Amino acid sequence: MAAKEGMLVDQLAKVAQGDRAAFAGLYQQTSRAVYGQCMQLLRDNDEANDVLQETYIQVWHHAGEYHADRGSVLTWMMSICRYRGLDALRRRRTDVAFDTVAQNHACEKPGPMQNAGDMVDRQRLSDCLRDLDERYRNSIEMAYFRGFTHQELAVAMGQPLGTTKSWVRRGLNVLRQCLGS
Amino acid sequence: MKPDNPERNHALAAEYVLGTLHGAARKRFERWMMLSPKLRRQVWLWERRLQPFNESAPSMQPPADAWDALERRLFSAPETAAEPRAAAWWQSALPWRWTTGIAVAGLMALLIWTPVPPKAPESGLVGVVQGTQAQPLWVLNASRGDHSLTLRSLPPTLPASDDQDYELWLLPESGVPISLSVLPTEGAELRITLSHEQVKQLLQSRSLAISLEPHGGSPTGQPTGPVVYQTQLVDL
């Protein structure tokens, strides 16, 4: 799987030099994972399609800015996708389907792009989340998977705004201690 | 004011990645990130920490048109990645002037040159006429061997109104269009035998166009209606 990451890095390096064939190859290798994430966050085909394209447009223009501190190539791309997805959510959001928030827990099925190192990271996050206060964990997962703002979390969880803000903050703090650097 | 308290940096970076930092606060934080390498590293660290969340999303096949749309947004016209050199002839294709209708053509149809199939059954030229939704409407094959031009209509057949027909034109380098045929509204395939002179001109210009004409074809022998499609043949 390290070979696969090496291949993605090679492709990205070529993309940074304007190689369109490498860009097509990168899209082929990664678009299923990226689109899956777009759909998870946006739950709307058209918007997910648009964010997918915006993500790859950004990848095309900024390929040269990738470096290993950003994580794997896919981590970097997923981050771009998530930020574009959050922008799209904020633009459109007037009403939130709060009835489905209970389904937001991370599913246990491993994704296809996962490698051994990712498995370790995933296990660590999973262990840390398990030890987290349930209220903290729920707020973090809802914010991550649904892109909820503090205000939306407050409505979804039936709590005052200050309370959910503090759950998120404390939860992240405990998570940081647990995950370390 | 920049956040210079390490604990506050951690908290803001985490909420930035989580997405709960939003609106003006998010914009402000993005500006701080531009100024502070330390803050950027905090953000990257949180991106890596929370990456396992991303992997829990099931992979999904993007819509089939996503790649074409992406290429259009990035490069104006799609290119087959496996054929990067195709850009050269596409970009160098001389714009063909046909004052009436070229604007309409731009609006109505997006013409995309076909990728060259890797294994060609015979020597010849090929082109595809595509509609605005990038759906193939006609496939054109020109055979060097028997001077024939075959035009295959792909379903659904293009709707021309009752009192109008599509007419196929050869666009020689001289610039004066030569009528080849009125396109039948029924039947999947049209085969035209070209004269020596037409073959010579087609091999030089490789350009064909389709205009919308009164029923039965142009009354003047020259296009009178808008050019709705234009295509360029490429070597098989």
Interface residues (C-beta under 8 A of the other chain):
Chain A: D19 R20 A21 F23 A24 G25 Y27 S31 R32 A33 V34 Y35 G36 Q37 M39 Q40 N45 N49 L52 Q53 Y56 I57 W60 D69 R70 G71 S72 T75 W76 M78 S79 R82 L86 R90 A106 C107 E108 K109 P110 G111 P112 M113 Q114 D118 D121 R122 R124 L125 S126 I140 E141 A143 Y144 F145 G147 F148 T149 H150 L153 V168 R169 L172 N173 L175 R176 L179 S181
Chain B: H10 A11 A14 E15 V17 L18 G19 T20 H22 G23 R41 W44 L45 E47 R48 R49 L50 Q51 P52 F53 N54 E55 S56 A57 P58 S59 M60 Q61 P62 P63 A66 W67 A69 L70 R73 L74 F75 E79 A81 A82 P84
